[in-house]
Amino acid sequence: MATLFHRIKANLYDNYLTENPNDFAARVISERTLNISEICQAAVSRGSADGTPQEMEHKVKLFLKEMAYQLCDGYSVNTGYFTAGAQIRGVFDSATEQFNPEKHSINFLFNQGDLLRKEIPGIQVEILGVADSSLFIAQVTDVKTGAINDIITPNRNLKINGSKLKIQGNSTTGIYFINQASQERIIIDPTDIVTNNPSEIIIIVPPLTAGTYKLQITTQFSGNVPLKEPRTTTFDKILTVQ
């Protein structure tokens, strides 16, 4: 049996992906998101890296910058911990059609590598039980590109799947995009909500500027009887407007 070095905590939520009304899906509870500086600080503190955190951070940023450069030249990358490569999305209507940014897009796929996979037997998973609130966003799909939990396209449809998502209640309820650089909260015009169901909402993405965003939903929906106070869920994935 593998020695356990790590621990992941998770809550159970209603599983909207199956027809069984009694099963659940586990969602990892993220302690918080670490940036490059914090990871370097932790590595030096644990004694797993030489030099200072600042020196390590500088070299890591140089590596990532060069990796991005090579990915943009069409190379694939295999660090051992993850693999990465460019992907072109969109339909080409003929054998002679060229790439058109208006209908085609480029994104990068990252997948776990062998070295990271070898760490999995050392992880202990602790299920804390069924989450108190069953309001959650499970998956976001950009209808134009087919991208899942990644790219979103302004002025095009976005499909949001999850549990008890239906927008209902007072004027504070709604769907928001939070700009990660400015923290500006952009609310979706109610008329741009195309489908408003408990397990699926389809919206028209507002004309967001390029950048990264968090998706947030606030609602009083709870089933037959609306909640007295709105509750909010924030999707744990970063969404990107190119």
Secondary structure, 3 states (H helix, E strand, C coil): CCCCCEEEEEEEEECCCCCCCCCEEEEECCCCCCCHHHHHHHHHHHCCCCCCHHHHHHHHHHHHHHHHHHHHCCCCEECCCEEEEEEEECCCCCCCCCCCCCCCEEEEEEEECHHHHCCHHHEEEEEEEECCCCCEEEEEEECCCCCECCECCCCCEEEEEEECCCCCCCCCCEEEEEECCCCCEEECCHHHEEEECCCEEEEECCCCCCEEEEEEEEECCCCCCCCCCCEEEECCCCEEEC
